[in-house]
């Protein structure tokens, strides 16, 4: 397909929504790496690590279009207009997103907007932070003995949207033995914890994982009724995921195993 611009006809470019994963470049898929290396324009979210942006070609135009909860963000409408304009100019556009484009990455909104304008959009999945973070601390999201399923949910809804019913969600998770993975929940962690306590036992284990998979990763494990105090004490903030459920006990076992392994190495 071509577009006319003055007296010239230009081939229409293309757009790929690429999941950059949680930050560690080694966790990129091969398809994501190939897309980044072939891009002429990259629109990059705040949560994409510098190490991944560095994989872009030397001549590519890199545009920061940061979106982070609680901070000044690039308007979504502007991002969508910028993507479309670049595609119509014949560019190979990569919209580079932290985690996965279709898990709290607004990839669905951007794909709908571009398809409505007649632009073909390719999606490249990335490892989402909730999975990567738990893996880093040695725990699964599902387990035959602890969790029959997993529920990904945002802790931050759009202004004016109906608030999340945390007590009902907690009761459902308890009855169905589900792991809860809460994204963008640090700003409202106190309200979330208080709501969950209305449907889950106080001793339910919780993990908070900040900067999953990156060199500056930090995490804390606590009981649900200790969550608010631990977050304050450890000064944990965004970007973090909060994981609630019995699978977190596997992380405690992993930590004990690591301590034992290090002690064995020290004695060897």
C-alpha positions as CSV (number, residue, x, y, z in Angstrom):
1,X,0.0,0.0,0.0
2,X,1.2,3.5,-0.8
3,X,0.2,7.0,0.2
4,X,0.5,10.2,-1.8
5,X,2.4,13.1,-0.4
6,X,2.8,16.1,-2.8
7,X,4.1,14.8,-6.0
8,X,5.5,11.6,-4.5
9,X,4.1,8.3,-3.5
10,X,5.4,6.7,-0.3
11,X,5.0,3.1,0.8
12,X,3.0,2.9,4.0
13,X,5.2,1.9,6.9
14,X,4.2,-0.7,9.6
15,X,3.8,-0.9,13.3
16,X,4.7,-3.6,15.7
17,X,3.7,-3.5,19.4
18,X,6.6,-5.1,21.2
19,X,6.6,-6.4,24.7
20,X,10.1,-5.6,26.2
21,X,9.5,-7.9,29.2
22,X,10.3,-6.8,32.8
23,X,13.7,-5.2,32.0
24,X,16.3,-7.9,31.7
25,X,17.4,-8.0,28.0
26,X,18.0,-11.7,28.3
27,X,14.3,-12.2,28.8
28,X,13.4,-10.7,25.4
29,X,12.0,-13.1,22.8
30,X,13.9,-13.5,19.6
31,X,11.0,-12.0,17.7
32,X,11.1,-8.9,19.9
33,X,14.8,-8.5,19.4
34,X,14.5,-8.8,15.6
35,X,11.7,-6.2,15.6
36,X,13.8,-3.7,17.7
37,X,16.8,-4.2,15.5
38,X,14.7,-3.5,12.3
39,X,13.0,-0.4,13.6
40,X,13.4,3.1,12.2
41,X,11.3,4.7,14.9
42,X,10.9,3.5,18.5
43,X,8.3,4.9,20.8
44,X,9.5,3.8,24.3
45,X,7.7,3.5,27.6
46,X,9.3,4.6,30.9
47,X,9.5,1.1,32.2
48,X,11.7,-0.2,29.3
49,X,15.2,-0.6,30.5
50,X,18.1,1.4,29.0
51,X,19.8,-1.9,28.1
52,X,16.9,-2.9,25.8
53,X,16.7,0.6,24.2
54,X,20.4,0.2,23.4
55,X,19.6,-2.6,21.1
56,X,18.0,-0.2,18.6
57,X,19.9,0.5,15.4
58,X,22.2,3.5,15.5
59,X,20.2,5.5,13.0
60,X,16.8,4.8,14.6
61,X,14.8,7.7,16.1
62,X,14.0,6.9,19.8
63,X,11.1,8.8,21.3
64,X,10.3,8.6,25.0
65,X,6.5,8.5,25.6
66,X,6.6,7.7,29.3
67,X,3.5,6.4,31.1
68,X,3.8,5.7,34.8
69,X,1.1,5.8,37.4
70,X,1.1,8.9,39.6
71,X,3.5,10.8,37.3
72,X,3.1,13.2,34.4
73,X,2.5,11.0,31.4
74,X,2.4,11.4,27.6
75,X,-1.3,11.6,26.7
76,X,-2.5,8.3,25.1
77,X,-4.2,10.2,22.2
78,X,-0.9,11.9,21.4
79,X,1.0,8.5,21.3
80,X,-1.6,7.0,19.0
81,X,-1.4,10.0,16.7
82,X,2.4,9.9,16.7
83,X,2.4,6.2,15.7
84,X,-0.1,6.7,12.9
85,X,1.8,9.7,11.5
86,X,5.1,7.8,11.5
87,X,3.5,4.8,9.8
88,X,2.0,7.1,7.1
89,X,5.5,8.6,6.6
90,X,6.7,5.1,5.7
91,X,8.5,4.3,9.0
92,X,9.0,0.9,10.5
93,X,7.5,1.8,13.9
94,X,8.1,-0.2,17.1
95,X,6.0,0.7,20.1
96,X,8.1,-0.7,22.8
97,X,6.3,-1.5,26.1
98,X,7.4,-2.9,29.4
99,X,6.1,-6.4,30.1
100,X,3.5,-7.5,27.5
101,X,1.5,-5.1,25.3
102,X,-1.8,-6.8,26.0
103,X,-1.4,-7.0,29.8
104,X,-2.0,-3.5,31.2
105,X,0.0,-2.1,28.4
106,X,-2.8,-0.2,26.5
107,X,-1.8,-2.3,23.5
108,X,-5.5,-3.1,22.9
109,X,-6.3,0.6,22.6
110,X,-3.5,1.3,20.3
111,X,-4.2,-1.7,18.0
112,X,-7.8,-0.8,17.7
113,X,-7.0,2.8,16.8
114,X,-4.5,1.8,14.2
115,X,-6.7,-0.9,12.7
116,X,-9.5,1.6,12.4
117,X,-7.2,3.8,10.3
118,X,-6.4,0.9,8.0
119,X,-2.9,0.1,9.5
120,X,-1.9,-3.5,10.0
121,X,-0.5,-4.1,13.5
122,X,1.7,-6.9,14.6
123,X,1.9,-7.9,18.3
124,X,5.0,-9.4,19.9
125,X,4.4,-10.8,23.4
126,X,6.7,-10.1,26.3
127,X,7.1,-11.7,29.7
128,X,4.9,-9.8,32.1
129,X,6.3,-8.5,35.4
130,X,4.0,-10.5,37.6
131,X,5.4,-13.8,36.2
132,X,9.0,-12.6,36.0
133,X,9.0,-11.2,39.6
134,X,7.7,-14.4,41.1
135,X,10.2,-16.5,39.1
136,X,13.0,-14.3,40.4
137,X,12.1,-15.1,44.0
138,X,11.7,-18.8,43.3
139,X,7.9,-19.1,43.4
140,X,5.3,-20.1,40.8
141,X,1.9,-18.4,40.1
142,X,0.1,-21.7,40.0
143,X,0.7,-24.9,42.0
144,X,-1.3,-28.1,42.4
145,X,-1.2,-27.8,46.2
146,X,-1.6,-24.1,46.5
147,X,-3.4,-22.4,43.6
148,X,-5.8,-23.6,40.9
149,X,-5.4,-20.4,38.9
150,X,-4.1,-16.9,38.7
151,X,-5.9,-13.5,38.3
152,X,-4.1,-10.5,37.0
153,X,-5.7,-7.2,38.1
154,X,-4.9,-3.5,38.1
155,X,-4.8,-1.6,41.4
156,X,-5.4,1.6,39.6
157,X,-8.6,2.3,37.6
158,X,-9.4,5.2,35.3
159,X,-10.9,8.3,36.9
160,X,-14.6,8.0,37.2
161,X,-14.6,4.2,36.7
162,X,-16.3,1.9,39.1
163,X,-13.8,1.0,41.9
164,X,-12.6,-2.6,42.3
165,X,-14.5,-4.6,44.9
166,X,-11.5,-5.9,46.8
167,X,-13.6,-7.7,49.5
168,X,-15.5,-9.6,46.9
169,X,-12.4,-10.3,44.9
170,X,-10.7,-11.6,48.0
171,X,-13.6,-13.9,48.9
172,X,-13.6,-15.3,45.4
173,X,-9.8,-15.9,45.4
174,X,-10.1,-17.6,48.8
175,X,-13.0,-19.9,47.7
176,X,-11.5,-20.8,44.3
177,X,-7.8,-20.9,45.5
178,X,-6.5,-18.3,43.1
179,X,-3.3,-16.3,43.2
180,X,-3.9,-12.5,42.9
181,X,-1.3,-10.5,40.9
182,X,-1.9,-6.8,41.4
183,X,-0.3,-4.3,39.1
184,X,-0.1,-0.5,39.7
185,X,-1.3,-1.0,43.3
186,X,1.4,0.8,45.3
187,X,-0.4,4.1,45.5
188,X,-3.5,2.5,46.9
189,X,-1.8,-0.4,48.8
190,X,-3.4,0.5,52.1
191,X,-7.0,0.5,50.7
192,X,-6.2,-2.7,48.8
193,X,-4.8,-4.5,51.8
194,X,-7.8,-3.5,54.0
195,X,-10.2,-4.6,51.3
196,X,-8.5,-8.0,50.9
197,X,-8.5,-8.6,54.6
198,X,-12.3,-8.7,54.4
199,X,-12.2,-11.9,52.3
200,X,-8.8,-13.5,53.0
201,X,-7.3,-14.8,56.2
202,X,-4.8,-12.3,57.9
203,X,-2.0,-14.8,57.6
204,X,-2.3,-15.1,53.8
205,X,1.3,-14.7,52.4
206,X,2.0,-11.7,50.2
207,X,5.1,-10.7,48.1
208,X,5.9,-7.2,46.9
209,X,8.4,-7.3,44.1
210,X,9.9,-4.0,42.8
211,X,11.8,-3.7,39.5
212,X,11.4,-7.3,38.7
213,X,14.3,-9.0,37.0
214,X,16.5,-5.8,37.0
215,X,19.7,-5.3,38.9
216,X,17.9,-3.0,41.4
217,X,15.2,-5.6,42.1
218,X,14.0,-5.6,45.7
219,X,11.2,-7.7,47.3
220,X,9.6,-8.3,50.7
221,X,7.4,-11.2,51.9
222,X,4.8,-10.7,54.6
223,X,1.5,-11.7,56.0
224,X,-1.5,-9.8,54.5
225,X,-2.2,-8.1,57.8
226,X,1.5,-6.9,57.8
227,X,1.5,-5.6,54.2
228,X,1.0,-1.9,54.9
229,X,3.7,-1.8,57.6
230,X,6.2,-3.8,55.6
231,X,5.8,-1.6,52.5
232,X,6.4,1.5,54.6
233,X,9.3,0.0,56.5
234,X,11.1,-1.3,53.4
235,X,10.2,1.9,51.4
236,X,8.9,-0.1,48.5
237,X,7.3,1.8,45.7
238,X,6.5,1.7,42.0
239,X,7.0,-0.1,39.8
240,X,6.0,-3.1,41.8
241,X,3.7,-6.0,41.7
242,X,1.9,-7.4,44.7
243,X,1.3,-11.1,44.7
244,X,-1.2,-12.5,47.2
245,X,-1.8,-16.2,47.8
246,X,-0.4,-19.5,49.2
247,X,2.1,-19.8,46.3
248,X,4.2,-17.1,48.0
249,X,5.2,-19.8,50.6
250,X,7.3,-21.4,47.8
251,X,9.4,-18.2,47.8
252,X,10.0,-18.6,51.5
253,X,11.2,-22.2,50.9
254,X,13.4,-21.0,48.1
255,X,15.0,-18.4,50.3
256,X,15.7,-21.0,52.9
257,X,17.2,-23.3,50.3
258,X,19.4,-20.4,49.0
259,X,20.6,-19.7,52.5
260,X,21.5,-23.4,52.9
261,X,23.3,-23.5,49.6
262,X,25.4,-20.5,50.3
263,X,26.3,-21.9,53.7
264,X,27.4,-25.2,52.0
265,X,29.5,-23.2,49.5
266,X,31.2,-21.3,52.3
267,X,32.1,-24.5,54.1
268,X,33.4,-26.2,50.9
